């Protein structure tokens, strides 16, 4: 991991990714952008039982959308649903128990869902940062399985359903941490060298940005975007990055602040006036590389990422 990239990224983060950065950016937001009635539109939010996913699902439900919560833990999912329904007064909130790190399970869910439901908007929010190298029961490194492969399978399996609807969208919650990483397609499961969970997570987030750009080029009928929520005070940050959380707690954004651009991308007319495939921060497209960071990948490397993911996907397809 480049010391230059890390340093520039952290300085940038202190200015832009904090609560203060959000408050400064929010001065240019148009409140009317989120003044929408989502009745009749169906939304899927992965990782929706806490943090940014739950906050986004709640804002969508408040505006009348039907919301499908994709969660791994049934008890936490039911608690989240009850809170969302109570806050939004919207009963059209549905739970689906899916482990996004289990490729076959993701396939089965997506196929069954597509056969029985409409879908207008997919929000890929589920993620993990496992700090010790672990394999899933399918033998795949857990960060890669959840953040990249699970996202790839769910999205590609739902694209036909999305294309049937008016104004379909896919939003993937990436991270500004990806700016520290150049795509590395030769070690997708982090088998070489010393394992670093933070680096693995950032690499996965770079992969998500590349996927978003590629999907946008391939599927013109759908509006794709990726985004950085900023540094938010979520349960995932508290558990995965305890020292960062302890140092930065007073500067971290709320979950609602982190979810704001997710919601804007999912529901506003303004979002789809932007080209498909861009990376957003605080409701505006931003660069996917730091200046002079040497983090750009070649078309061949990006093609290798897609072909490798497709091989994995087909391997686990029911």
Wavefront OBJ file of the C-alpha trace (Angstrom):
o trace
v 0.000 0.000 0.000
v 1.522 3.293 -1.103
v 2.592 5.621 1.733
v 1.934 8.573 -0.594
v -1.620 7.408 -1.349
v -2.344 6.744 2.330
v -1.090 10.158 3.422
v -2.926 12.118 0.724
v -6.086 10.090 1.363
v -6.034 10.708 5.131
v -5.538 14.455 4.729
v -8.360 14.505 2.184
v -10.504 12.481 4.578
v -10.024 14.913 7.460
v -11.285 17.698 5.211
v -14.087 15.913 3.371
v -15.130 12.588 4.953
v -15.908 13.838 8.465
v -19.083 15.295 9.968
v -17.693 18.758 9.218
v -17.109 17.767 5.596
v -20.720 16.652 5.284
v -22.069 19.804 6.889
v -20.039 21.941 4.467
v -21.230 19.917 1.465
v -24.865 19.940 2.617
v -25.061 23.705 2.096
v -25.321 23.069 -1.654
v -27.899 20.244 -1.407
v -31.353 20.849 -2.932
v -33.898 19.666 -0.327
v -36.506 19.216 -3.074
v -34.403 16.395 -4.566
v -35.680 14.045 -1.859
v -39.259 15.346 -1.906
v -40.574 12.321 -3.795
v -43.404 9.796 -3.543
v -42.010 6.297 -4.011
v -45.336 4.456 -3.895
v -45.282 1.653 -6.455
v -41.473 1.408 -6.559
v -39.570 -1.512 -5.101
v -36.149 -1.233 -3.455
v -33.700 -3.865 -2.243
v -31.082 -2.935 0.375
v -28.433 -5.456 1.405
v -26.848 -5.282 4.859
v -29.960 -3.466 6.042
v -30.174 -4.433 9.705
v -27.892 -1.634 10.956
v -25.737 1.306 9.968
v -25.978 2.960 6.584
v -28.147 0.213 5.069
v -30.799 0.531 7.753
v -30.705 4.341 7.627
v -31.147 4.294 3.833
v -33.967 1.744 4.009
v -35.773 3.885 6.576
v -35.589 7.026 4.404
v -36.890 5.090 1.390
v -39.737 3.608 3.450
v -40.666 7.082 4.748
v -41.269 8.118 1.141
v -43.612 5.218 0.451
v -41.318 2.753 -1.298
v -41.612 -1.007 -0.858
v -38.360 -2.075 0.816
v -36.760 -5.505 0.814
v -34.191 -5.868 3.603
v -31.445 -8.393 2.838
v -29.923 -9.487 6.136
v -27.895 -12.385 7.470
v -29.217 -12.449 11.049
v -32.959 -13.051 11.489
v -33.268 -11.550 14.966
v -31.439 -8.338 14.080
v -33.390 -8.136 10.816
v -36.723 -8.338 12.631
v -35.641 -5.618 15.080
v -34.548 -3.387 12.198
v -37.815 -3.973 10.339
v -39.881 -3.093 13.413
v -37.940 0.159 13.861
v -38.203 1.082 10.178
v -41.955 0.419 10.115
v -42.464 2.410 13.330
v -40.467 5.378 12.018
v -41.869 5.360 8.484
v -45.467 4.234 9.122
v -44.957 2.032 6.063
v -45.849 -1.662 6.369
v -44.336 -2.581 2.987
v -41.021 -3.653 4.509
v -39.951 -7.255 3.915
v -37.131 -9.383 5.330
v -35.051 -11.871 3.332
v -32.401 -13.863 5.188
v -29.356 -14.229 2.943
v -25.672 -14.679 3.758
v -23.972 -12.517 1.118
v -20.712 -14.462 1.582
v -22.423 -17.680 0.426
v -22.389 -17.590 -3.376
v -24.877 -20.405 -3.906
v -27.292 -18.881 -1.398
v -27.076 -15.490 -3.157
v -27.816 -17.154 -6.504
v -30.803 -19.063 -5.129
v -32.239 -15.971 -3.479
v -31.831 -13.783 -6.580
v -33.430 -16.367 -8.848
v -36.411 -16.880 -6.516
v -36.841 -13.151 -5.915
v -36.805 -12.332 -9.631
v -39.486 -14.930 -10.313
v -41.877 -13.462 -7.752
v -41.168 -9.737 -7.329
v -40.642 -6.458 -9.123
v -37.413 -4.540 -8.499
v -36.702 -0.948 -9.466
v -33.618 -0.176 -7.363
v -30.851 -2.344 -5.883
v -28.621 -0.926 -3.143
v -25.500 -3.063 -2.654
v -24.592 -2.045 0.896
v -23.649 -5.307 2.640
v -19.967 -5.542 3.442
v -17.438 -6.825 5.915
v -13.890 -6.213 7.036
v -12.487 -9.434 8.476
v -9.058 -8.750 9.935
v -7.821 -12.356 9.921
v -7.805 -14.338 6.697
v -10.809 -16.686 6.814
v -12.449 -18.899 4.220
v -16.186 -19.375 3.799
v -17.665 -22.871 3.790
v -17.354 -22.691 -0.019
v -13.603 -22.116 0.318
v -13.556 -18.427 -0.672
v -11.755 -15.694 1.303
v -14.484 -14.003 3.351
v -13.924 -10.323 2.485
v -13.769 -11.081 -1.237
v -16.760 -13.438 -0.978
v -18.968 -10.837 0.707
v -17.841 -7.530 -0.738
v -17.066 -8.495 -4.317
v -18.336 -11.929 -5.344
v -21.658 -11.649 -3.486
v -22.217 -8.173 -4.933
v -21.321 -9.413 -8.425
v -23.668 -12.409 -8.298
v -26.618 -10.536 -6.803
v -26.333 -7.664 -9.267
v -25.847 -9.740 -12.407
v -28.636 -12.142 -11.399
v -31.066 -9.245 -10.843
v -30.199 -7.251 -13.989
v -32.917 -8.958 -16.113
v -35.565 -8.091 -13.481
v -34.326 -4.501 -13.237
v -34.477 -4.069 -17.018
v -38.209 -4.848 -16.989
v -38.964 -1.752 -14.893
v -39.079 2.002 -15.405
v -36.049 4.013 -14.208
v -34.016 1.076 -12.819
v -30.960 1.858 -10.721
v -28.101 0.075 -8.946
v -26.163 1.848 -6.195
v -23.095 0.195 -4.685
v -21.781 1.502 -1.373
v -18.033 1.539 -1.877
v -15.531 3.499 0.211
v -13.056 6.320 -0.212
v -10.547 3.817 1.136
v -10.421 2.363 -2.372
v -8.411 5.443 -3.408
v -5.418 3.884 -1.620
v -5.548 0.802 -3.856
v -4.643 -0.096 -7.423
v -6.687 -3.009 -8.718
v -4.757 -6.250 -8.148
v -6.300 -9.054 -10.189
v -3.443 -11.481 -9.537
v -4.288 -12.039 -5.851
v -8.042 -11.590 -5.451
v -8.165 -13.803 -2.360
v -5.085 -12.358 -0.634
v -3.093 -15.571 -0.621
v 0.299 -13.880 -1.016
v 2.245 -12.064 1.686
v 0.965 -10.920 5.077
v -2.805 -10.570 5.256
v -4.096 -7.059 5.997
v -7.876 -6.817 6.489
v -7.995 -3.050 5.907
v -6.089 -3.417 2.639
v -8.311 -6.337 1.582
v -11.415 -4.255 2.240
v -10.051 -1.285 0.294
v -9.095 -3.584 -2.600
v -12.643 -4.983 -2.636
v -14.002 -1.436 -2.699
v -11.780 -0.632 -5.701
v -13.188 -3.752 -7.383
v -16.745 -2.486 -6.781
v -15.949 0.825 -8.484
v -14.508 -0.995 -11.505
v -17.573 -3.267 -11.643
v -19.892 -0.246 -11.553
v -18.070 1.344 -14.489
v -18.168 -1.895 -16.479
v -21.855 -2.596 -15.750
v -22.743 0.949 -16.814
v -21.037 0.381 -20.165
v -22.709 -3.005 -20.665
v -26.275 -2.229 -19.520
v -27.354 1.164 -20.803
v -30.965 0.729 -19.629
v -29.910 0.801 -15.961
v -28.374 3.742 -14.087
v -25.376 2.460 -12.109
v -23.444 4.390 -9.486
v -20.995 3.747 -6.670
v -20.477 6.034 -3.713
v -18.454 6.861 -0.617
v -20.549 7.497 2.516
v -17.738 9.302 4.324
v -16.407 8.235 7.694
v -19.559 7.297 9.600
v -20.081 6.059 13.133
v -21.568 2.635 12.385
v -21.442 -0.709 14.215
v -19.195 -2.043 11.424
v -16.613 0.722 11.933
v -16.729 0.250 15.708
v -16.083 -3.506 15.461
v -13.714 -3.674 12.464
v -11.642 -0.521 13.095
v -11.728 0.047 16.858
v -8.586 2.210 17.052
v -9.712 4.423 14.150
v -13.145 4.727 15.766
v -11.674 5.662 19.139
v -9.435 8.377 17.641
v -11.992 9.812 15.239
v -15.290 9.318 17.097
v -16.022 13.027 17.624
v -15.467 13.714 13.905
v -17.446 10.794 12.476
v -20.660 11.294 10.549
v -23.989 9.960 11.756
v -25.478 6.955 9.982
v -28.066 9.251 8.366
v -25.313 11.487 6.980
v -23.545 8.428 5.569
v -26.792 7.226 3.978
v -27.766 10.586 2.465
v -26.071 10.093 -0.923
v -27.319 6.485 -1.116
v -30.888 7.755 -0.778
v -30.281 10.624 -3.208
v -28.893 8.219 -5.817
v -31.770 5.790 -5.249
v -34.713 8.188 -5.429
v -33.927 11.612 -6.913
v -34.496 12.689 -10.506
v -31.299 14.755 -10.223
v -29.157 11.621 -9.759
v -30.088 10.099 -13.114
v -29.230 13.323 -14.917
v -25.621 12.366 -14.156
v -23.967 9.803 -16.457
v -24.172 6.166 -15.402
v -21.097 4.540 -13.845
v -19.760 7.408 -11.737
v -18.454 7.450 -8.143
v -20.264 9.882 -5.828
v -19.514 11.636 -2.574
v -22.003 14.018 -0.938
v -24.347 14.046 -3.945
v -21.742 14.846 -6.579
v -19.450 12.750 -8.786
v -15.818 12.727 -7.688
v -12.552 11.342 -9.042
v -11.825 7.629 -8.589
v -8.057 8.196 -8.306
v -5.899 10.530 -6.226
v -3.584 12.892 -8.129
v -0.274 11.260 -9.158
v -1.239 8.074 -7.310
v -0.471 5.556 -10.102
v -3.602 3.605 -9.183
v -5.197 3.251 -12.627
v -5.690 -0.229 -14.031
v -5.528 -1.353 -17.642
v -8.577 -2.533 -19.635
v -6.963 -5.990 -19.653
v -6.779 -6.058 -15.843
v -10.402 -4.973 -15.557
v -11.445 -7.605 -18.079
v -9.589 -10.228 -16.052
v -11.502 -9.167 -12.917
v -14.831 -9.630 -14.706
v -13.904 -12.953 -16.287
v -12.606 -14.317 -12.957
v -15.780 -13.246 -11.157
v -17.910 -14.834 -13.870
v -15.965 -18.101 -13.489
v -16.594 -18.047 -9.721
v -20.259 -17.172 -10.252
v -20.821 -20.039 -12.682
v -19.009 -22.455 -10.353
v -21.554 -21.793 -7.598
v -24.663 -21.334 -9.735
v -27.389 -23.824 -8.711
l 1 2 3 4 5 6 7 8 9 10 11 12 13 14 15 16 17 18 19 20 21 22 23 24 25 26 27 28 29 30 31 32 33 34 35 36 37 38 39 40 41 42 43 44 45 46 47 48 49 50 51 52 53 54 55 56 57 58 59 60 61 62 63 64 65 66 67 68 69 70 71 72 73 74 75 76 77 78 79 80 81 82 83 84 85 86 87 88 89 90 91 92 93 94 95 96 97 98 99 100 101 102 103 104 105 106 107 108 109 110 111 112 113 114 115 116 117 118 119 120 121 122 123 124 125 126 127 128 129 130 131 132 133 134 135 136 137 138 139 140 141 142 143 144 145 146 147 148 149 150 151 152 153 154 155 156 157 158 159 160 161 162 163 164 165 166 167 168 169 170 171 172 173 174 175 176 177 178 179 180 181 182 183 184 185 186 187 188 189 190 191 192 193 194 195 196 197 198 199 200 201 202 203 204 205 206 207 208 209 210 211 212 213 214 215 216 217 218 219 220 221 222 223 224 225 226 227 228 229 230 231 232 233 234 235 236 237 238 239 240 241 242 243 244 245 246 247 248 249 250 251 252 253 254 255 256 257 258 259 260 261 262 263 264 265 266 267 268 269 270 271 272 273 274 275 276 277 278 279 280 281 282 283 284 285 286 287 288 289 290 291 292 293 294 295 296 297 298 299 300 301 302 303 304 305 306 307 308 309 310 311 312 313 314 315 316 317 318
